[in-house]
Amino acid sequence: MPELAEVEFARKAWNPGLGFLIQRVETKETSRVYRDLRPAMVSKGLKGMVLESSEAHGKKMLFRFSSDRWLGLHLGMTGSLRVDCGDYAKAKHDALVLRQKDRSLVFHDPRQFGRILFHVGTTSPDWWSDLPAEVYSEEFTLNLVKAILTRRSKAPVKAVLLMQQFFPGIGNWMVDEILWRARIHPAHPAGKLSLGKQKALWKETRYVAKGALATVGKRGGDPPADWLFHVRWRDGGQCPASGKSLRRSEVAGRTTCWCPFRQRLPRY
């Protein structure tokens, strides 16, 4: 599933359509991306509107249109955005196609785990305004992280970092990167982290998020060459910092990579 940097990069796929009128809207009536929403609302609401701006928050995207139209998109596991030609023939798994004069803005989702949201109003909808603080923002403070770890004290720290209500946009590979840099074992109980480890977790969460946005979010592809990302799935992979062999197993229901030399699990 795309994480915050991949989502930021995907958001910009529709940039060529900014400032242009939506002449026609095509939907896939049976797609599950429209759960709790009638596709006809999107078709009628966006036809004749101008795409004005877009932004991302965690794993979600928002597209603003003229006349106070708000379109929310979540890519899920297989969703993607792209721009095609004006006479593009709508494909089987295209959940939404916004037709402009010279181009088509396409939301494609074969497995339909993504989601489309729609709102008309002068103020932002709850599904956008009620989102948690971005992990790279000033609102994402050390005290906030401490409170989250206390609230989920019995859970492995890996599981807590994957909770989107606390760490929006942070997914599996980013969690492994954060914990590796903070020297924290992924199975370490969240409530038993020392103050030093709490600070390291907060610092590295912000570092990894900003670093991913500055690379993957801008150009796509992979994060910097010295990151754990590049060896975490490699059989016989070695830790970029210690040179020791990496370990892989399931933690919090997700395949996890860590360095036993750097990330040791204390005995309590």
TABELJO-V291446 format. One line per field, one symbol per residue. phi: phi as a letter, one per 40 degrees, with the letter a starting at -180 (. if undefined). psi: psi as a letter, one per 40 degrees, with the letter a starting at -180 (. if undefined). A space follows every 10 residues. Layout:
# TABELJO-V291446
phi->???
psi->???
This chain:
# TABELJO-V291446
phi->.dbdcccccc dcccddccgb cccabbbbdc ccccdgacdc ccdccbcgcb cbaaabagbb bbbcbcggcb bbbbcgcbca babbccbdcd cdbccabbcb dbabcbbbac cgccabbaab icbccdcbcc cccccbcccc cccccdcccc cbcccccdcc cccccbbcgc bccccdcccc ccfbccccdd cbccdccccc cccccccccc ccccbdccbg gbcdcccddc bcbccgcbcc ccgcccbbac bfgbcbbabc ccbcccbb
psi->hiaddddddd dededeehei ihdihhihde heefhehhdd dddddeheih hdiiiihbei ihhhiiffhh hhhhdadeii iihaidfhhh idehdhhhhi deihhhhhgd efeaihiiih idiiidedde iihieeideg iddddddddd dfdeiidddd dehdedgheh addddddddd defhhdehhd eehidddddd dddddddddd dddecdddea aiaideidde edehheiihd ddeihiihah hfeihihihd ddgihih.
